[in-house]
Amino acid sequence: MDVKIVSKAGFALIGKMGQGKATEGPQWILPLWKEANENFHEIKPLAELDPDGNIAGIWGAMSDIEEKFEKWGEQGKYLAGCEVKDTAEAPAGWTKWVIPAYTYAVISCKQESYQEAFTYMMDKYLPGNKYQVVGAVHEFYPQDGTDRIELYFPVRRD
């Protein structure tokens, strides 16, 4: 599996936010995506756009329940949203998060290989390369016509 290490400056997201038990993620996260996808037109003027004028930077961002962007415990928060201009204000019914700058270990996968990629990173790649996860993992959904997901693991060297 191909992993790249990237530094990413802090960035702002606006999306639909929910909270729930980590073990029940799909049950409360999928409805967030449904609501966000049906209503992205409401925040399109705030969004970062690709050269064709489409929303770019679709993210599934995660945080601990205190919104410190730490790893989930028994519960977590999830924001289904898109990258926006730093100065953007979240309209009613939407939530804005500002994700801090991190160095990330990034791996691409598809929905059906998500768990395999996640486990590979946590059990093999990161410890084998002396990286420690220092925050919540985020999902980036490239708007390239594929069903690819990029998992962003915030890391630092041991």
Secondary structure, DSSP 8 states (H G I E B T S, - for coil): --EEEEEE--EEEEEEEEEEEGGGHHHHHHHHHHHHHHHGGGTGGGB-B-TTS-B--EEEEEE-TTSS-----SEEEEEEEEEE-TT----TT-EEEEE--EEEEEEEEEGGGHHHHHHHIIIIIHHHTTEEE-S--EEEE--SSS-EEEEEEEEEE-
